[in-house]
């Protein structure tokens, strides 16, 4: 059965692409979740219009993310945390702590966009990537200092 995808689906195809799938997969999964529509001429025209609107929206989001990345490029955030000997923190610095520090600097960033592989547990300077958009990532410096 030929269907037109309304969203990107891993190992199947991209939005707006016409693909052949099993009839049961289309009927029981893709159609009820509104991930695809049957490949008719009318639906092809509608999907093409949706695809163009999506591309315009995506370009607008990317431009906004690039502007924000330009502002964040030189930003350094300092966090004072309790630490013991050997510069080991008693707790850890998480994405939530970084978001709060950025908010104090006037940046409104979603916690899920900060990509820490694991929480910071040492004093010092750490490079933290922030993924603002699928194609736009910026690194900020997080300085963790000992609380007096």
Secondary structure, DSSP 8 states (H G I E B T S, - for coil): -EEEESS-BTTTB-TT-EEE--HHHIIIIITTTTSEEE--HHHHHHHHHHHHHHHHHHHHHHHHHHHHHHHHTT-EEEEEE-B-GGGEEEEEE-HHHHHHHHHHTT----GGGEE-SS-EEESEEEEEEEEEETTEEEEEEEEEEE--
